[in-house]
Amino acid sequence: LIDPRTNGWLLMDRLEYSLGVILMYWLILVLIRRFMKNREPFELRYFLIFYNFAQVCLSFYVFVEVS
């Protein structure tokens, strides 16, 4: 059941680690849904403007370095 290509990878040595990560992810999703049930959505407009600007800058940097 173990893929030899993943030997030495973080949290991939045993099946229990992978299942634990999946369980923690599911638990976080359940808790976030419960927390946000009766709340207004977050306002992410300014964060997304900054994020998109950063993506453009990083893409330009990669383009300049590769060419």
C-alpha positions in Angstrom: 0.0 0.0 0.0 3.0 2.3 0.4 4.4 4.1 -2.7 8.2 3.9 -2.5 8.5 7.3 -4.2 7.1 9.0 -1.1 9.7 7.5 1.3 11.1 10.3 3.5 8.3 12.8 2.7 6.9 14.7 5.6 3.8 13.0 7.1 3.9 10.3 4.4 5.8 7.6 6.2 2.7 6.0 7.8 -1.0 5.8 6.8 -2.1 7.2 10.2 -0.3 10.5 9.4 -2.2 11.0 6.2 -5.5 10.0 7.7 -4.8 12.4 10.6 -4.2 15.3 8.2 -7.4 14.5 6.3 -9.4 14.3 9.6 -8.0 17.6 10.8 -8.9 19.3 7.5 -12.4 17.9 7.8 -12.7 19.1 11.4 -11.5 22.6 10.5 -14.1 22.8 7.7 -16.9 21.7 10.1 -15.9 24.2 12.7 -15.6 27.1 10.2 -19.0 26.3 8.8 -20.5 26.3 12.3 -18.7 29.5 13.2 -19.8 31.4 10.1 -23.4 30.1 10.1 -25.1 33.2 11.4 -22.5 35.8 10.4 -22.1 38.2 7.5 -19.5 37.2 4.8 -16.0 38.8 5.2 -15.2 41.9 3.1 -12.2 40.8 1.1 -12.1 43.6 -1.6 -9.0 45.3 -0.4 -7.2 42.1 0.3 -8.0 40.8 -3.2 -6.7 44.0 -4.8 -3.4 43.7 -2.9 -3.3 39.9 -3.7 -3.9 40.5 -7.4 -1.3 43.3 -7.5 1.3 41.0 -5.8 0.5 38.2 -8.4 1.1 40.6 -11.3 4.4 41.8 -9.8 5.6 38.2 -9.1 4.5 37.0 -12.5 6.5 39.9 -14.1 9.5 39.1 -12.0 9.4 35.4 -13.1 9.0 36.5 -16.7 12.0 38.8 -16.5 14.1 36.1 -14.8 13.2 33.4 -17.3 13.6 35.4 -20.5 
